[in-house]
Amino acid sequence: MLPAWADVVLGNCSEVPMRRLLNGRRFGFVQAQIFALLLSAAAAIPATAQTFTNLHIFVGTDGAEPYKAPMIQGTDGNLYGTTSDTAFRMTPGGTLTTIYTFCSLSGCADGSNPEGGLVLATSGNFYGTTFGGGANNNAGTVFKLTPHGTLTTLYSFCSQSGCTDGSGPWGLVQGTDGNFYGTTAFGGNSPSCFPTACGTVFKITPSGKLTTLHSFCSPSGCAEGVIPEAGLVQATNGSLYGTTSTGGNTGNGAVFKITPSGTLTTLYNFCSQTNCIDGRISLGSLVQASDGNLYGTTSINGANGFGTVFKMTPGGTLTTIYSFCPQSGCPDGTTSAAALIQANDGNLYGITEFGGLSCSAFPGCGTVFQVTTGGTLTTLYSFCFLSDCSDGGLPVSALVQHTNGTLYGTTFGNDVEGGAPFGTVFSESVPGLGPFVEAQTYSGKVGATIGFLGQGFTKSTTVSFNGTLATPSVKTRTYLTAKVPTGATTGFVIITTSGGSLQSNKIFRVIP
């Protein structure tokens, strides 16, 4: 059963996107509900700074308000990301260049509000989505973007009568089959939902052919959940995993898995435990850690009412490993609305949108945190620590770890304090995090060409798949490719340069 307020948002798909709900700020409907629930939180207290660098303050002309769109490292070693109206390139040292401005075409045919972020494809180009704009009913797009800023719109949603193909897409993930997979928050062709907007899971080829794999709210009562507000992750078993922000048997969201062919299974319904100590309303994508489990966050409830970090087996057994705000004032933060990442030290890293030690603005300006897979949480930084909140606040986007070892992220802004109203880009250097190599895909058959991001690549660089040497093709100092060699087995990839050996941050699986 859906909560009563869900009726407000489940309208005709031509009315979306509906994300301007709190004094004009870019909050999703669910997040507006969360903000209201935070009105019982205590004010935060000052704290000392951590190893934090404020790299860029957006001023509006160079972009504004990065929302739920994590940055990503390109093959040239730079970081790429989006704000509410631009795509940008930034050097690891903080020099930012706008490479595309959305809504440049008449009627925003190229899309608007790229809130899902970019994904680096095996081709070296970026793919992404816009939540609005496009050729049909402001329903969003899928696009391809070159590192130099040439954008091609591949698909405009709501191209079918009644938006049965979906509306309001989130981010993409490239599957092992080379296709991209994603979700839409609205639209779909479920008989029990149409003409209301329950959301979809879709597949799209690199050239732009879209297939709707599933429309939510197919079972009676929307028992599988509705309105996914996050993208998908492909696990090592080949299935895709995601969350819905509401719906399910409890009306508080669910975790699901779906095969690339479209068979969906609901694995867990949030708020299934007494007093919702397992949390509810999950707004960030899941991440599969090196232990094989999936990790994610919920935005509210849990033991203390302000969200959780959870672990879930691929089969659906969920364990809450941390509940935010165990102390008065919530110095550890509240309301994590972004995905976690696993860094190369094995720990998980994330952000909270509110709470923390530094911000005098109610209900707090957010944090950066580290949490072990066993649930021990350390707050690394509390926003609004710098004078006039020039470091920003209210982070909503997931972090990214550059192959130099440093964490990078963005803040939405801080119009409560008035210091950085258009948002910021920051970096966080954490002891124990050092350089590594990252594969563009972590599985492949013998003979498959795999791309690797790293540092200091030259013609003398060597590549080893779990001890079996491969012949690399060095493209740049930060990118090379190598074919999976005959005799390779599942394990870590080691790339050796003149500066030493770098290990992949995940195990590479050799597919039989």
C-alpha positions as CSV (number, residue, x, y, z in Angstrom):
1,M,0.0,0.0,0.0
2,L,1.3,3.4,-0.9
3,P,1.5,6.3,1.6
4,A,-1.3,8.8,1.2
5,W,1.1,11.5,0.0
6,A,2.1,9.4,-3.0
7,D,-1.2,10.3,-4.7
8,V,0.2,13.8,-5.2
9,V,3.1,12.6,-7.3
10,L,1.5,9.7,-9.2
11,G,0.0,11.9,-11.9
12,N,0.0,11.9,-15.7
13,C,3.5,11.5,-17.1
14,S,3.2,14.7,-19.1
15,E,3.3,16.6,-15.8
16,V,6.9,15.4,-14.9
17,P,9.5,16.2,-13.9
18,M,8.0,17.3,-10.5
19,R,11.1,18.2,-8.5
20,R,10.7,21.9,-7.6
21,L,8.8,21.4,-4.4
22,L,10.6,23.2,-1.5
23,N,10.9,26.9,-2.0
24,G,12.2,26.4,-5.5
25,R,15.1,24.1,-4.5
26,R,15.9,21.0,-6.4
27,F,14.4,18.5,-4.1
28,G,12.6,15.3,-5.2
29,F,9.2,14.7,-3.7
30,V,10.5,12.0,-1.4
31,Q,13.3,14.3,-0.2
32,A,10.8,17.0,0.6
33,Q,9.1,14.6,2.9
34,I,12.5,13.8,4.5
35,F,13.2,17.4,5.0
36,A,10.0,17.9,6.9
37,L,10.8,14.9,9.1
38,L,14.1,16.5,10.0
39,L,12.4,19.4,11.8
40,S,12.9,17.5,15.0
41,A,16.7,17.4,14.7
42,A,18.9,19.3,17.1
43,A,21.3,22.0,15.9
44,A,24.9,20.8,15.2
45,I,28.0,22.1,17.0
46,P,31.3,23.2,15.5
47,A,34.1,20.8,14.9
48,T,37.7,20.7,13.5
49,A,38.4,20.2,9.8
50,Q,39.7,17.0,8.2
51,T,41.9,16.6,5.1
52,F,39.6,18.5,2.8
53,T,40.3,20.8,-0.2
54,N,37.7,23.2,-1.6
55,L,38.5,23.0,-5.4
56,H,35.8,25.0,-7.1
57,I,32.8,27.2,-6.2
58,F,30.2,27.4,-8.9
59,V,28.9,30.9,-9.6
60,G,26.0,30.1,-11.9
61,T,27.6,31.1,-15.2
62,D,29.8,27.9,-15.0
63,G,27.0,25.7,-13.8
64,A,24.9,25.4,-10.7
65,E,23.6,22.9,-8.1
66,P,25.1,19.5,-8.9
67,Y,22.3,17.1,-8.0
68,K,22.7,13.3,-7.5
69,A,25.2,13.3,-10.4
70,P,28.6,11.8,-9.3
71,M,31.7,12.7,-11.2
72,I,33.6,10.1,-13.1
73,Q,37.2,9.7,-14.3
74,G,37.8,9.9,-18.1
75,T,40.5,8.1,-20.1
76,D,42.6,11.4,-20.1
77,G,42.8,11.3,-16.2
78,N,40.4,14.3,-15.8
79,L,37.1,14.2,-13.9
80,Y,33.8,14.7,-15.7
81,G,30.5,15.7,-14.2
82,T,27.3,17.6,-14.5
83,T,25.5,20.4,-12.8
84,S,21.8,21.2,-13.2
85,D,22.5,22.7,-16.6
86,T,26.0,21.9,-17.7
87,A,28.6,19.2,-18.3
88,F,32.1,19.9,-17.2
89,R,35.7,18.6,-17.2
90,M,37.9,19.2,-14.2
91,T,41.6,18.4,-13.7
92,P,42.5,16.6,-10.4
93,G,44.0,19.9,-9.2
94,G,40.7,21.7,-9.7
95,T,40.7,23.6,-13.0
96,L,37.2,23.4,-14.3
97,T,36.0,23.8,-17.9
98,T,32.4,23.8,-19.1
99,I,32.2,21.5,-22.1
100,Y,28.4,21.5,-22.7
101,T,25.4,23.6,-21.7
102,F,22.1,21.8,-21.7
103,C,18.9,23.2,-23.1
104,S,20.9,24.8,-25.9
105,L,18.5,23.7,-28.6
106,S,15.0,25.0,-29.1
107,G,12.5,23.6,-26.7
108,C,15.3,21.9,-24.8
109,A,15.4,19.1,-27.3
110,D,18.8,18.2,-26.1
111,G,17.4,17.7,-22.6
112,S,17.6,19.5,-19.3
113,N,18.6,18.7,-15.7
114,P,21.2,15.9,-16.2
115,E,20.7,14.6,-12.7
116,G,21.8,11.0,-13.2
117,G,25.5,11.7,-13.9
118,L,27.8,10.3,-16.6
119,V,29.1,6.8,-17.2
120,L,32.4,6.1,-19.1
121,A,31.7,3.6,-21.9
122,T,34.2,1.2,-23.2
123,S,34.4,3.4,-26.3
124,G,35.9,6.2,-24.2
125,N,32.8,8.4,-24.7
126,F,30.3,9.3,-21.9
127,Y,26.7,8.3,-21.7
128,G,24.1,9.9,-19.5
129,T,20.5,10.9,-19.0
130,T,18.6,14.2,-18.5
131,F,15.6,14.1,-16.1
132,G,13.7,16.6,-18.2
133,G,13.7,18.2,-21.7
134,G,13.9,16.2,-24.9
135,A,11.6,16.0,-27.9
136,N,8.5,14.7,-26.0
137,N,6.6,16.3,-23.1
138,N,9.7,17.3,-21.1
139,A,10.2,13.6,-20.2
140,G,14.0,13.4,-20.4
141,T,16.6,11.9,-22.7
142,V,19.6,9.5,-23.1
143,F,22.6,11.2,-24.6
144,K,26.2,10.5,-25.7
145,L,28.9,13.0,-24.9
146,T,32.5,13.1,-26.2
147,P,35.3,14.3,-23.9
148,H,35.5,17.4,-26.0
149,G,31.8,18.2,-25.5
150,T,30.0,17.0,-28.6
151,L,26.5,15.8,-27.5
152,T,24.3,13.5,-29.4
153,T,20.7,12.8,-28.2
154,L,20.1,9.1,-28.5
155,Y,16.6,8.8,-27.2
156,S,13.8,11.1,-26.0
157,F,11.4,9.5,-23.5
158,C,7.6,9.6,-23.7
159,S,7.9,8.9,-27.4
160,Q,5.1,6.4,-27.0
161,S,1.4,7.2,-26.2
162,G,0.9,7.6,-22.5
163,C,4.7,7.5,-21.8
164,T,4.7,3.8,-21.7
165,D,8.4,3.9,-22.4
166,G,9.0,5.8,-19.2
167,S,9.6,9.4,-18.1
168,G,12.2,11.0,-15.9
169,P,15.3,8.7,-16.2
170,W,18.1,8.3,-13.7
171,G,21.7,7.3,-14.4
172,L,22.9,4.5,-16.6
173,V,25.2,1.5,-16.1
174,Q,26.9,-0.3,-18.9
175,G,26.3,-4.0,-18.7
176,T,28.8,-6.8,-19.6
177,D,26.9,-7.2,-22.9
178,G,27.8,-3.6,-23.9
179,N,24.3,-2.2,-23.6
180,F,23.2,0.4,-21.0
181,Y,20.6,-0.2,-18.3
182,G,18.7,2.3,-16.3
183,T,15.4,3.3,-14.6
184,T,12.8,6.0,-15.0
185,A,10.9,7.4,-12.0
186,F,7.7,7.8,-13.9
187,G,5.8,6.4,-16.9
188,G,5.4,2.7,-17.9
189,N,2.7,0.5,-19.2
190,S,1.6,-1.3,-16.1
191,P,-2.2,-1.8,-16.3
192,S,-2.6,-1.2,-12.6
193,C,-0.7,2.1,-12.8
194,F,-1.5,3.7,-16.2
195,P,-2.1,6.6,-16.7
196,T,-0.4,7.3,-13.4
197,A,3.4,7.2,-13.2
198,C,5.1,4.2,-11.6
199,G,8.5,4.0,-13.4
200,T,10.3,1.5,-15.5
201,V,13.6,-0.4,-16.0
202,F,15.0,-0.1,-19.6
203,K,17.8,-1.2,-21.8
204,I,19.3,0.9,-24.5
205,T,22.0,0.1,-27.0
206,P,25.0,2.4,-27.6
207,S,23.2,3.6,-30.8
208,G,20.0,4.5,-29.0
209,K,17.5,1.6,-29.5
210,L,15.5,1.4,-26.3
211,T,13.6,-1.6,-24.8
212,T,11.4,-1.3,-21.8
213,L,12.3,-4.4,-19.6
214,H,9.8,-3.8,-16.8
215,S,7.0,-1.4,-15.8
216,F,6.6,-1.1,-12.0
217,C,3.3,-1.6,-10.2
218,S,2.5,-4.8,-12.1
219,P,1.4,-6.8,-9.1
220,S,-1.8,-5.7,-7.3
221,G,-1.1,-3.0,-4.8
222,C,2.3,-2.2,-6.2
223,A,3.9,-4.8,-4.0
224,E,7.2,-4.6,-6.0
225,G,7.6,-0.9,-5.4
226,V,7.2,2.3,-7.4
227,I,9.2,5.4,-8.3
228,P,12.8,4.3,-8.5
229,E,15.0,7.4,-7.6
230,A,18.3,5.7,-8.3
231,G,20.1,3.8,-11.0
232,L,21.2,0.2,-11.2
233,V,24.3,-1.9,-10.5
234,Q,25.2,-5.1,-12.2
235,A,26.4,-7.7,-9.8
236,T,28.9,-10.5,-10.5
237,N,26.1,-12.9,-11.0
238,G,25.0,-10.9,-14.1
239,S,21.7,-9.6,-12.5
240,L,21.0,-5.9,-12.1
241,Y,20.0,-4.6,-8.7
242,G,18.1,-1.4,-7.7
243,T,15.7,0.2,-5.3
244,T,12.4,1.9,-5.4
245,S,11.8,5.0,-3.2
246,T,8.3,4.0,-2.2
247,G,5.7,1.3,-2.7
248,G,6.3,-2.4,-1.9
249,N,4.4,-4.4,0.7
250,T,5.0,-1.8,3.3
251,G,4.7,1.4,1.2
252,N,8.3,2.4,2.1
253,G,10.3,1.2,-0.9
254,A,11.9,-2.0,-1.9
255,V,15.1,-3.7,-3.2
256,F,14.8,-5.6,-6.4
257,K,16.9,-7.6,-8.9
258,I,16.2,-7.9,-12.6
259,T,17.8,-10.0,-15.2
260,P,19.1,-8.3,-18.4
261,S,16.1,-10.0,-20.2
262,G,13.6,-8.4,-17.8
263,T,12.6,-10.9,-15.1
264,L,12.2,-8.9,-11.9
265,T,12.2,-10.2,-8.3
266,T,11.5,-8.2,-5.2
267,L,14.1,-9.1,-2.6
268,Y,13.3,-6.9,0.4
269,N,10.6,-4.5,1.6
270,F,11.9,-1.6,3.8
271,C,10.3,-1.0,7.1
272,S,9.6,-4.7,7.5
273,Q,11.0,-4.7,11.0
274,T,9.4,-3.3,14.1
275,N,9.5,0.5,14.3
276,C,11.3,0.6,10.9
277,I,14.7,-0.1,12.5
278,D,15.7,-1.3,9.0
279,G,15.1,2.1,7.6
280,R,13.0,3.3,4.6
281,I,13.2,5.3,1.4
282,S,16.4,4.4,-0.3
283,L,17.5,7.1,-2.8
284,G,21.0,6.0,-3.8
285,S,22.2,3.2,-6.1
286,L,23.6,0.0,-4.5
287,V,27.2,-1.0,-4.7
288,Q,28.6,-4.5,-4.7
289,A,31.6,-4.8,-2.4
290,S,34.6,-7.2,-2.7
291,D,32.9,-9.5,-0.2
292,G,30.1,-10.1,-2.8
293,N,27.4,-8.3,-0.7
294,L,25.5,-5.2,-1.8
295,Y,25.6,-2.1,0.3
296,G,23.3,0.9,0.4
297,T,21.6,3.6,2.5
298,T,18.2,4.6,3.6
299,S,17.2,8.2,4.2
300,I,15.1,8.0,7.3
301,N,14.1,5.7,10.2
302,G,16.5,3.1,11.5
303,A,17.2,2.9,15.2
304,N,17.5,6.6,15.6
305,G,15.1,7.9,12.9
306,F,17.6,9.5,10.5
307,G,18.6,6.7,8.1
308,T,20.8,3.7,7.9
309,V,23.6,1.9,6.1
310,F,22.7,-1.6,5.2
311,K,24.3,-4.8,3.8
312,M,22.3,-7.2,1.6
313,T,23.2,-10.6,0.2
314,P,22.5,-11.1,-3.6
315,G,19.7,-13.3,-2.4
316,G,18.0,-10.6,-0.4
317,T,19.0,-11.0,3.3
318,L,19.3,-7.5,4.7
319,T,21.3,-6.5,7.7
320,T,21.5,-2.9,9.1
321,I,25.1,-2.2,9.9
322,Y,24.7,1.4,11.1
323,S,21.9,3.8,12.1
324,F,22.7,7.5,11.8
325,C,22.4,10.0,14.7
326,P,23.1,7.9,17.7
327,Q,24.3,11.1,19.5
328,S,22.5,14.3,20.3
329,G,22.9,16.8,17.5
330,C,23.6,14.2,14.9
331,P,27.4,14.9,14.5
332,D,27.7,11.9,12.2
333,G,25.2,13.3,9.8
334,T,21.6,12.4,8.8
335,T,19.8,11.5,5.6
336,S,22.2,9.8,3.1
337,A,20.6,10.2,-0.3
338,A,23.6,9.0,-2.4
339,A,25.3,5.8,-3.3
340,L,28.2,4.4,-1.3
341,I,31.5,3.6,-3.0
342,Q,34.1,1.1,-2.0
343,A,37.6,2.5,-2.1
344,N,40.8,0.5,-2.6
345,D,41.3,0.2,1.2
346,G,38.2,-2.0,1.4
347,N,36.1,0.6,3.3
348,L,32.9,2.2,2.1
349,Y,32.6,6.0,1.7
350,G,29.6,8.2,1.4
351,I,27.9,11.5,2.2
352,T,25.0,12.7,4.3
353,E,22.8,15.6,3.1
354,F,22.2,17.0,6.6
355,G,23.7,16.9,10.1
356,G,27.3,17.2,11.0
357,L,29.4,19.2,13.4
358,S,30.1,22.5,11.7
359,C,26.9,24.0,10.4
360,S,24.9,26.4,12.5
361,A,22.1,26.3,9.9
362,F,19.2,24.0,10.8
363,P,19.1,21.0,10.3
364,G,22.8,20.8,9.5
365,C,24.8,21.0,6.2
366,G,26.0,17.4,5.7
367,T,29.1,15.2,6.1
368,V,31.6,13.0,4.3
369,F,32.0,9.6,6.1
370,Q,33.8,6.3,6.1
371,V,32.2,3.1,7.2
372,T,33.7,-0.3,7.4
373,T,31.7,-3.3,6.0
374,G,31.3,-4.3,9.7
375,G,29.5,-1.0,10.5
376,T,32.1,1.2,12.2
377,L,31.5,4.8,11.0
378,T,34.0,7.7,11.0
379,T,33.0,11.2,10.1
380,L,35.7,12.7,7.9
381,Y,34.3,16.1,7.2
382,S,31.4,18.3,8.3
383,F,30.3,20.9,5.7
384,C,30.1,24.7,6.3
385,F,33.3,24.5,8.3
386,L,35.0,27.2,6.2
387,S,34.3,30.9,6.6
388,D,30.9,31.9,5.1
389,C,30.3,28.3,4.1
390,S,32.5,28.6,1.1
391,D,33.0,24.9,1.2
392,G,29.3,24.5,0.4
393,G,26.8,22.1,2.0
394,L,23.9,19.7,1.4
395,P,25.9,17.1,-0.6
396,V,23.6,14.8,-2.6
397,S,26.0,13.3,-5.2
398,A,28.0,10.1,-4.5
399,L,31.8,10.3,-4.2
400,V,34.3,9.1,-6.7
401,Q,37.8,7.8,-6.1
402,H,40.3,8.9,-8.7
403,T,43.0,6.4,-9.5
404,N,45.4,8.8,-7.7
405,G,43.7,7.6,-4.6
406,T,41.9,10.9,-3.7
407,L,38.1,11.1,-3.1
408,Y,36.2,13.8,-5.1
409,G,32.7,15.0,-4.7
410,T,30.3,17.9,-5.1
411,T,27.8,19.9,-2.9
412,F,24.4,21.0,-4.0
413,G,24.9,24.4,-2.5
414,N,24.2,26.2,0.8
415,D,21.6,28.8,0.3
416,V,20.6,28.4,4.0
417,E,23.9,30.0,5.0
418,G,24.4,32.0,1.9
419,G,28.1,31.2,1.3
420,A,28.1,28.9,-1.8
421,P,24.5,28.9,-3.1
422,F,25.4,27.3,-6.5
423,G,27.5,24.4,-5.0
424,T,31.1,23.3,-5.0
425,V,33.6,20.6,-6.0
426,F,35.8,19.3,-3.3
427,S,38.5,16.6,-2.7
428,E,39.2,14.5,0.4
429,S,42.5,12.9,1.0
430,V,42.3,10.0,3.4
431,P,45.3,8.3,4.9
432,G,45.6,4.8,3.6
433,L,44.1,5.6,0.2
434,G,46.7,5.5,-2.6
435,P,47.0,5.0,-6.3
436,F,45.4,2.0,-8.0
437,V,44.1,0.8,-11.4
438,E,40.5,0.6,-12.3
439,A,39.1,-1.6,-15.1
440,Q,36.2,-0.3,-17.2
441,T,34.6,-3.7,-16.7
442,Y,35.5,-6.4,-14.2
443,S,34.7,-9.5,-16.2
444,G,35.5,-10.9,-19.6
445,K,36.4,-13.9,-21.7
446,V,39.9,-14.8,-22.9
447,G,40.6,-12.5,-25.8
448,A,38.3,-9.7,-24.7
449,T,39.8,-6.2,-24.7
450,I,39.7,-4.5,-21.3
451,G,40.4,-0.8,-20.7
452,F,42.2,0.3,-17.5
453,L,42.5,3.7,-15.9
454,G,45.6,4.4,-13.8
455,Q,48.7,6.6,-13.5
456,G,52.1,6.8,-15.2
457,F,51.5,4.4,-18.1
458,T,54.4,4.2,-20.7
459,K,55.5,1.9,-23.4
460,S,57.4,-0.2,-20.8
461,T,54.3,-0.8,-18.7
462,T,53.4,-4.4,-18.1
463,V,50.0,-6.0,-17.3
464,S,49.3,-9.2,-15.4
465,F,45.9,-10.9,-15.0
466,N,46.3,-12.8,-11.7
467,G,49.9,-13.6,-12.6
468,T,49.4,-14.2,-16.4
469,L,51.1,-11.6,-18.5
470,A,49.2,-9.7,-21.2
471,T,50.3,-7.3,-23.9
472,P,49.1,-3.8,-23.2
473,S,48.3,-1.0,-25.7
474,V,49.1,2.3,-23.9
475,K,46.8,5.1,-25.1
476,T,47.7,7.8,-22.7
477,R,49.6,8.1,-19.4
478,T,46.3,7.3,-17.6
479,Y,44.7,4.8,-19.9
480,L,45.6,1.5,-21.6
481,T,43.9,-1.6,-23.0
482,A,44.9,-5.2,-22.8
483,K,43.4,-8.5,-24.0
484,V,42.6,-11.1,-21.4
485,P,45.4,-13.6,-22.1
486,T,45.1,-17.4,-22.6
487,G,45.6,-19.1,-19.2
488,A,44.3,-16.1,-17.2
489,T,42.3,-16.9,-14.1
490,T,40.1,-14.8,-11.8
491,G,42.0,-12.5,-9.5
492,F,43.5,-9.0,-9.3
493,V,45.1,-7.2,-12.2
494,I,48.6,-5.8,-11.6
495,I,49.9,-3.1,-13.8
496,T,53.6,-2.3,-13.3
497,T,55.1,1.1,-14.3
498,S,58.4,2.8,-13.8
499,G,57.0,4.1,-10.5
500,G,56.0,0.7,-9.2
501,S,53.1,-1.7,-9.3
502,L,49.5,-0.8,-9.1
503,Q,46.7,-3.3,-8.2
504,S,43.1,-3.2,-9.4
505,N,40.6,-2.1,-6.8
506,K,38.4,-5.1,-7.6
507,I,38.9,-8.7,-8.6
508,F,38.7,-9.3,-12.4
509,R,36.5,-12.4,-13.2
510,V,37.6,-14.5,-16.2
511,I,34.4,-15.8,-17.8
512,P,34.6,-19.4,-19.1
